[in-house]
Each structure stands twice: as C-alpha cells, then as structure tokens.
Amino acid sequence: MPESEELTMETFLQMAAVQGVDTSDPEHTAELYASVKDIMATVKELRKLDLGEIEPANIFSPKDS
C-alpha cells in the first residue's frame, strides 16, 4: 500500500479475512481498525527518522526472571 493512501475499512476487512481474524463483532472490529490505523500512523512517523549515521546497538540485556 502506498504511503499516502489511507487504510479504509474495506481494505482492513480484506486484510483481516486473509489473516483469519474474526470480524463478526462490529464493535470489536471497529476497535481493531482504530488500533491498526494508530499503529500505521506511528510507523509512518518512525520512517521519517534519519538513522543513516546511527549504529545499531549490539547489546542484549534479557529481563531478570
């Protein structure tokens, strides 16, 4: 999907069907749709970051169990 295109409910429902998501509950489906749109907006902002000169962190710190 091109970056400038808005995710429509129709497209969301098609993607959900392909992934096997149950969309029979309209309230829950609307909540999922809103969450996915929020995530996509965040990802769009993250893609704008210029990280070309940043080295990846090579540190692994597992949480204490």
One Martini backbone bead per residue (centre of mass of N, CA, C, O) as a GRO file, in nm:
protein
   65
    1MET     BB    1   0.095   0.037   0.025
    2PRO     BB    2   0.089   0.345  -0.007
    3GLU     BB    3   0.168   0.601   0.203
    4SER     BB    4  -0.080   0.805   0.114
    5GLU     BB    5  -0.273   0.591   0.191
    6GLU     BB    6  -0.566   0.510   0.329
    7LEU     BB    7  -0.713   0.307   0.555
    8THR     BB    8  -0.971   0.115   0.494
    9MET     BB    9  -1.218  -0.084   0.595
   10GLU     BB   10  -1.217  -0.269   0.352
   11THR     BB   11  -0.916  -0.337   0.360
   12PHE     BB   12  -0.909  -0.440   0.646
   13LEU     BB   13  -1.111  -0.676   0.605
   14GLN     BB   14  -0.939  -0.822   0.394
   15MET     BB   15  -0.688  -0.861   0.572
   16ALA     BB   16  -0.831  -1.011   0.803
   17ALA     BB   17  -0.929  -1.252   0.635
   18VAL     BB   18  -0.647  -1.356   0.550
   19GLN     BB   19  -0.564  -1.384   0.872
   20GLY     BB   20  -0.830  -1.490   1.039
   21VAL     BB   21  -1.009  -1.268   1.141
   22ASP     BB   22  -1.267  -1.193   1.348
   23THR     BB   23  -1.554  -0.983   1.212
   24SER     BB   24  -1.847  -1.025   1.363
   25ASP     BB   25  -1.771  -0.786   1.560
   26PRO     BB   26  -1.814  -0.454   1.516
   27GLU     BB   27  -1.682  -0.333   1.771
   28HIS     BB   28  -1.411  -0.485   1.757
   29THR     BB   29  -1.338  -0.408   1.468
   30ALA     BB   30  -1.325  -0.101   1.521
   31GLU     BB   31  -1.098  -0.121   1.730
   32LEU     BB   32  -0.887  -0.253   1.547
   33TYR     BB   33  -0.885  -0.038   1.328
   34ALA     BB   34  -0.789   0.194   1.508
   35SER     BB   35  -0.524   0.058   1.597
   36VAL     BB   36  -0.398   0.023   1.317
   37LYS     BB   37  -0.397   0.321   1.242
   38ASP     BB   38  -0.212   0.409   1.475
   39ILE     BB   39   0.028   0.234   1.398
   40MET     BB   40   0.067   0.349   1.112
   41ALA     BB   41   0.128   0.639   1.208
   42THR     BB   42   0.381   0.566   1.369
   43VAL     BB   43   0.543   0.437   1.139
   44LYS     BB   44   0.548   0.687   0.960
   45GLU     BB   45   0.719   0.853   1.161
   46LEU     BB   46   0.963   0.656   1.184
   47ARG     BB   47   1.042   0.673   0.873
   48LYS     BB   48   1.152   0.981   0.906
   49LEU     BB   49   1.396   0.890   1.034
   50ASP     BB   50   1.745   0.965   1.053
   51LEU     BB   51   1.964   0.660   1.066
   52GLY     BB   52   2.232   0.650   0.890
   53GLU     BB   53   2.449   0.723   1.144
   54ILE     BB   54   2.339   0.481   1.309
   55GLU     BB   55   2.421   0.244   1.527
   56PRO     BB   56   2.363  -0.051   1.633
   57ALA     BB   57   2.277  -0.227   1.900
   58ASN     BB   58   2.490  -0.493   2.069
   59ILE     BB   59   2.284  -0.535   2.312
   60PHE     BB   60   2.197  -0.791   2.552
   61SER     BB   61   1.907  -0.760   2.790
   62PRO     BB   62   1.769  -0.956   2.986
   63LYS     BB   63   1.529  -1.016   3.184
   64ASP     BB   64   1.449  -1.069   3.491
   65SER     BB   65   1.314  -1.372   3.652
   0.00000   0.00000   0.00000
